[in-house]
Structure formats: C-alpha cells, structure tokens
C-alpha cells in the first residue's frame, strides 16, 4: 500500500473544515469525511489518477477531484504527498514570488504593442 503524507496545510485544512462542518451541518461533515477517505483509497490504488489541469502548475504535481474537494499532490513512485486541499469553490492558492531586481529593471524597458501579430 502506498503511504500518503499530508503537508501541515493539508492536515490543518482537514481539521478546520471538519470542525466547521460539524458545527453547521452534520450531513455535510459526514460527506466531507467520506470524500477524504475515498480520495485516500483512490490515490493508494491509482496514484496517477489526478490531472494536471487543476491546481498547482508545478511539474510533477497533480490534482485529484473528489466530491466538492480538490487535493493537490505529488507522487514520487514510492510515496504520495498531499500538499493542499480546498473546496472546489475556493480560489487556488498561489505562492508568493519575489521578482529579481534584474528582471524588474528589464520589465521597465519593455514596450507593449497594442496590436500584436503572430
């Protein structure tokens, strides 16, 4: 059986979402729990089942859509690491990226053509 490791963010999301749903809607809480369990079984049986269309645009990462939730993960051939989990209506998290000074200076000199041709 392929081991599944949760990042701190993914584990916190599961805890917080479970608590939130339990306080508001027990049926939704149960459905969330089942979706996470189904995702675990799916990933252990078919680790490459996620797609590259949703989620993090990082080489080697995939997104599994299960119920209303999306799990971003990577698989190295021996272990699956779930990096983030979110509801399908949530915006995808994007990393903060600092632009190098060299690149920023180069952008000042770039002109944008309003009618580009190919």
N, C-alpha and C positions, 0 to 999 in steps of 0.2 A: 504494500500500500504506500502510495506517495505521501510523504509528510507535507503538511501545509503550515506555513509560518505566517502569522499576522503581524503587520507593522504596528507600531504603537497607535498610529492614527486609525488604522482599520479596527483594532481592538476597542479603542475608545468610541468609535462610531457605533459599533455593535452594542456596547454597554449603554451609551446615551440614547440611542434610538429605541432600544428595548425598554428602558425606563420611561421614556417619553410616551411610547405607545401603551404601555401597561397602565399608565395614569389616565389615559384618554379613551382607549378603545381596546378591549381585551382580544377581540377578534383580529384586529389589525396586528396586535402584538404577536398573536399565535401565527398569523400568516408570515410575518417577518421572520420569526424563528424557523418556520418550515422552509422559507426561501433560502436562508443561510445554510441550513442543513442540506437542502437539495443542491446548492451550489458546491458545497464541500464534496458530496458524493460524485457530482458531475466532474469536478476537477480531478478527483482521485482516479476516476475511471477514464476520463478523456482530457488529459492536461492541456491539449492544444485546441480545445473546443471554443475558446474565446476568440473574438475577432479583433482586427486591427483598426476598425473604422471608428469605434467609440473610444473614449478615454485618452490616456496619456499617449502622446505621439513620440514615444521613445522606442528605439529599436529593441525588439525582443519582448516588449510588453503587449499584453492582450487585455481585452475586457470581456467578461462573461456577463451576459444579461440574464437575470433570473427574477421572474416576477417583476416588481417595480424597481428593482435594485440593480446596480451595476458594480461589479467587482473588478478593479484593475489589478493585474497580477503579472508576474513573470515566472517562467519555468526554465530551469537550467538543465533539465534532463534527470535530475535526482530529487529536486525539491521545488515546491511552489511557494512563492512569496506574494501574499496579497498586500498590496501597497496602499490601496484606498477602497472605500466602499461609499456609495452615495445613492440617494433616491434618484430615479430617472428624471425627476423634475428639477433637480439641483444643477447648478452650473458646474462644469468640470473644473476642478482645481488646476491652476496653472502655477508653475514655480516662479518665484521672483528671480528675475535675471538682471544682473547689472551689466550695462553696456560698457565695454572697454573704452577708455579715453580715445584711443586711436580710431576706433570705429565711429564714435560720436563726432570727432573732428571731421572725419571723412564724410559723414552724412550732411554736414553744413555745406559742403561743396557740390552736393548732388542736386541737379535740376530735374524737375518732373515735367514731362511732356504731357499736355492735356489731351493730345490725340496720338497715342502711341500706335505704331503699326508693327505688324509681325512680319 
